[in-house]
């Protein structure tokens, strides 16, 4: 088997879309104001279940495992509760690639629009929280345009210059609402989040929107988010920070979203550094059950070699597994993102004269 594996090692292919290669998307001419895109066709765009299974879609690797993913999220809480301090923690930990509490963070550039602060206050806050350990890929701005009136172009230009950006924090949403956007209807709230979500999805980043809560209580705590339910309806998820006592240091952080399970974290604020610390979590994170096919690929790669190319039939033989080639490729199509996240192995396919070929290559540098 070893000889056969060595025979199949090739130079890394140049692919337009890998399993999860985190390549910057060429959408710099797109504007937030152009979203959502209009479909003027009289025909619905459809895809069959078979076509879905036959496609390798780029996955959405987390920014913070089990906590924060690509997409658009609301981060809500009462005024003067410490939201901006927690935003600074999230931004700092991602920019440094160091775990936030018990959650691994993946290093990337971060833009933090601290629109209710000034640079002096930011400097004092960050020094108190993190000391002299700075980050050269964490960027701040205390002023920005509005949606549809400057912010669109500003974010696009920033993304052009800093293509490794994976998180943009807007503190607060109200500061960038469109001129005349005080019409708090469901449709208006839904459209605002949809525009930002389309931008985030096209660039493969996370946009975290700081927002306030109402004073009125509710059976569903997420209904306390200020504005209509259109905000949460269009967002990928939300974080809700609440103090047990206004004058106390204990708080809860409740999380609900499409790409992660609901959680409730109990936090306490360090009185010296003002950093939020994790006391405990109510929910133990669910873990995907093992996938033997992925484990087998990782095992073979660990014994030597960084690249492999061949037909699905040859891959079955190389892995020494009793599985139909079409079933194996289907499993790999669906689990391409997981193969990369857990083992640092990229997967893709290409068409050639002899049919389809499978491409596998290890890229830990890209994973990091």
C-alpha positions, 0 to 999 in steps of 0.5 A: 500500500505504501508504494501505491500511495507514493505513486499517487503523490503529486504537486498540489493542484491549483483549484478555484474552490477547495474543501475549505481553503479560506481563499478571499472571495473576489467580491470587492465590487459588491456593495452592501447597498446592492443587497439583497440581489434581485432575481428578475428571472421568471424561472426559479433557480433550483437544485436537486437533492442529487446535485446537492450531494454531488457538490463540494461547498466551502464550509464555515469554519468557526472563529471561536470553536463552539461559540462564534461562526461566520455570518451575522450575529446580534450581541445585545444587552442593557446599556453600560453593562460591559458589552464593549469589554466583552467585544474587546475580549473577543476581538483580542483573542481572535486577533492573537489566536488564543483561547477565549475561556475554554473555547479555541480561537482561530487567528485572524485580522479583526476590525472593531468599529467602536463608535461610542468611544474615543481612542483615549478611552480605547487605549486605557481600556485595552491596557487595563484588560491586556497590559502591553501585549498588543496585536498588530492585526486588530484594527479600531475606528471610532467613526464610520459612515451609515449603511448606504451612505459611506459605510459600504465603501469603507468596509469594502476598502478595508477588506481589500487591504486586509484580506485575512479579516474574519471578524468585523464588530460594529458597536453599535448597530444604531450608529450605522443605521441608514439615514431615515432608518428610524422606521422600526418596522419588521420589514426595515429591521429585516432588510438592514440585517439582510444587507449586512448578512449578504456582505458577511456571507460573500466575504466569508466573515463574521459581522457582530452587531452590538445592540441594546435590550428593552426594559420590558421582560419576556418569557423568551429572553431574546424577545427583549432585543430592542426593535422588531423580531425582524432583527433576530429573524434575519440574523444567524444568531444572537448573544444576550448578556444580562447581569443578575444585579445591576451593581454586581459582577455576575452575568449570564451570556445566552447564545442561540444560533443556526450554526451552534447549539443553544448555550448559557454561560455564567460569567463574572467580571474581574474587578481589577482588569474588568475582563469577563471570566467564565465560571461555568457553562450550563450546556456541554457542547455536542460533539459529532460522532466519529466518521470512520472514512475521515479517520482512515484518510487521516491515518494514511496521511499521518504515515507519510505523504502530503498529497494524493490524486486519483480516481474514486476507485483508486482511493477506495483501494488506497484506503483499503475500504469496502465501499462503493466509489460513488458512496465514498465521494458523496461522504467526502463531498458532505464532510469536506469541511470537517476533514479540513477542520479536524485533520487539516486535509483539503479535499476537492475533485476535478474532471479529466478525460478519464472521468473524475479524479479526487484530490487530497492534500494536507495544509496545516499552515492554512488551517492555522 
